[in-house]
């Protein structure tokens, strides 16, 4: 997490295309840990020998793993409002999985801030359109609209 933005300027982010995140390699170890955490041990994720016989040619990441990585990928690109005390995942309006991410591939996310608004005093809701790209692939892994809620401490709000 790098830059911050004055809360009075935060709504001006709407419509802004952010810098893409850094590339992140999807490793078998990460996929296995996700499988353990979610009890989803389907062979296409955790058995390289069996998965090699599928049209995927090897193991693939869980779609939900790719989606869950957005919380990390966005932190390097989305500025935080000044005075933020916490940020929360507020949900998703849309998620579509378009292409599998094979183990060993790298992904990155591109973000466009779709909307910013103060839901309640000191609670800022940000809707972000996301495309997760797979390196050297023309079809993205997923597209989504994600919602983030930032809680701003005390009166760092628009009254200033």
VMD Tcl script that draws the C-alpha trace (Angstrom):
set ca {
  {0.00 0.00 0.00}
  {1.55 3.19 -1.09}
  {-0.11 6.49 -1.66}
  {-2.98 8.12 0.14}
  {-5.48 10.66 -1.11}
  {-7.27 13.42 0.75}
  {-10.82 12.27 1.50}
  {-12.28 15.32 -0.26}
  {-10.48 14.19 -3.44}
  {-11.41 10.53 -3.11}
  {-14.59 10.74 -5.23}
  {-12.44 12.06 -8.10}
  {-11.04 8.52 -8.49}
  {-14.28 7.46 -10.22}
  {-13.47 6.60 -13.82}
  {-9.72 6.40 -13.20}
  {-7.70 3.51 -14.64}
  {-5.12 2.43 -12.07}
  {-1.67 1.03 -12.73}
  {-1.72 -2.74 -13.16}
  {-0.53 -4.83 -10.25}
  {2.76 -6.67 -10.33}
  {2.80 -10.13 -11.89}
  {2.19 -13.01 -9.48}
  {3.14 -16.62 -10.24}
  {0.57 -19.26 -9.38}
  {2.50 -22.12 -7.81}
  {1.36 -25.65 -7.02}
  {2.14 -24.99 -3.37}
  {-0.26 -22.01 -3.32}
  {-2.97 -24.10 -5.05}
  {-2.46 -26.97 -2.58}
  {-2.70 -24.60 0.39}
  {-5.92 -23.15 -1.00}
  {-7.29 -26.67 -1.53}
  {-6.49 -27.48 2.10}
  {-8.09 -24.25 3.34}
  {-11.31 -24.81 1.36}
  {-11.47 -28.62 1.34}
  {-11.61 -28.52 -2.47}
  {-9.15 -31.22 -3.50}
  {-10.51 -31.88 -6.98}
  {-7.79 -33.60 -9.01}
  {-7.58 -30.81 -11.61}
  {-6.11 -28.64 -8.85}
  {-3.92 -30.99 -6.82}
  {-2.95 -34.04 -8.92}
  {-0.49 -33.06 -11.67}
  {-0.40 -36.59 -13.18}
  {-4.18 -36.95 -13.50}
  {-4.63 -33.28 -14.52}
  {-2.08 -33.73 -17.33}
  {-4.58 -36.04 -19.05}
  {-7.28 -33.32 -19.16}
  {-7.68 -30.59 -21.79}
  {-5.90 -28.27 -19.31}
  {-2.67 -30.28 -19.67}
  {-1.87 -29.89 -15.99}
  {-3.17 -28.54 -12.73}
  {-5.08 -25.27 -12.61}
  {-5.82 -22.76 -9.89}
  {-9.23 -22.70 -8.28}
  {-11.33 -19.85 -9.65}
  {-11.96 -18.72 -6.09}
  {-8.21 -18.65 -5.45}
  {-7.75 -16.22 -8.33}
  {-10.66 -14.13 -7.03}
  {-9.32 -14.13 -3.47}
  {-5.96 -12.80 -4.65}
  {-7.64 -9.54 -5.70}
  {-7.47 -8.25 -2.14}
  {-3.67 -8.48 -2.34}
  {-3.31 -7.32 -5.94}
  {-5.35 -4.15 -5.41}
  {-3.34 -2.96 -2.41}
  {-0.41 -1.92 -4.59}
  {-2.56 0.16 -6.93}
  {-5.57 1.71 -5.19}
  {-4.71 4.76 -3.08}
  {-6.19 4.80 0.40}
  {-8.19 7.69 1.78}
  {-6.28 9.74 4.35}
  {-7.20 8.77 7.87}
  {-8.33 5.26 6.93}
  {-8.55 3.02 9.97}
  {-9.50 -0.14 8.09}
  {-10.52 -1.49 4.72}
  {-13.07 -4.24 4.24}
  {-14.08 -6.55 1.43}
  {-17.70 -5.49 0.86}
  {-18.54 -8.06 -1.82}
  {-18.80 -8.44 -5.57}
  {-21.44 -7.30 -8.01}
  {-20.23 -9.51 -10.83}
  {-17.65 -12.27 -11.29}
  {-17.01 -14.24 -14.48}
  {-14.28 -16.87 -14.94}
  {-13.16 -16.77 -18.56}
  {-9.99 -18.88 -18.72}
  {-8.20 -21.31 -16.41}
  {-4.95 -20.28 -14.77}
  {-2.47 -23.11 -15.14}
  {0.03 -23.73 -12.37}
  {3.25 -21.97 -13.31}
  {1.52 -19.09 -15.10}
  {1.66 -15.52 -13.91}
  {-1.33 -13.24 -13.41}
  {-1.80 -9.55 -12.80}
  {-4.83 -7.38 -12.26}
  {-5.95 -4.21 -13.99}
  {-8.35 -1.99 -12.09}
  {-10.68 0.83 -13.08}
  {-12.46 2.69 -10.30}
  {-16.11 2.63 -11.34}
  {-17.67 4.52 -8.46}
  {-16.78 6.12 -5.13}
  {-19.32 7.30 -2.62}
  {-19.79 7.95 1.06}
  {-22.31 5.34 2.23}
  {-22.49 6.74 5.78}
  {-20.39 9.40 7.44}
  {-16.82 8.11 7.44}
  {-17.67 4.98 5.38}
  {-16.50 5.14 1.78}
  {-17.68 2.51 -0.70}
  {-15.52 1.94 -3.78}
  {-16.66 -0.14 -6.76}
  {-13.77 -1.33 -8.91}
  {-13.93 -3.07 -12.29}
  {-11.20 -5.71 -12.46}
  {-9.62 -7.76 -15.21}
  {-7.16 -10.48 -14.21}
  {-4.77 -11.09 -17.07}
  {-2.76 -14.25 -17.66}
  {0.72 -13.52 -18.99}
  {1.00 -14.29 -22.74}
  {-2.71 -15.19 -23.02}
  {-5.34 -13.18 -24.90}
  {-8.30 -14.25 -22.73}
  {-8.34 -12.99 -19.16}
  {-8.70 -15.35 -16.23}
  {-11.60 -13.39 -14.83}
  {-13.49 -10.14 -14.87}
  {-15.26 -8.80 -11.82}
  {-16.74 -5.80 -10.10}
  {-15.56 -5.74 -6.51}
  {-16.65 -3.55 -3.63}
  {-14.37 -2.19 -0.93}
  {-15.42 -0.27 2.17}
  {-12.97 2.12 3.81}
  {-13.62 3.33 7.33}
  {-12.11 6.76 7.90}
  {-11.23 7.66 11.47}
  {-13.09 10.48 13.21}
  {-13.93 13.42 10.95}
  {-11.53 13.04 8.08}
  {-14.59 13.30 5.87}
  {-15.90 15.82 3.34}
  {-16.74 18.46 5.96}
  {-13.10 19.61 5.92}
}
mol new
graphics top color blue
foreach p $ca { graphics top sphere $p radius 0.5 }
foreach p [lrange $ca 0 end-1] q [lrange $ca 1 end] { graphics top cylinder $p $q radius 0.2 }
display resetview
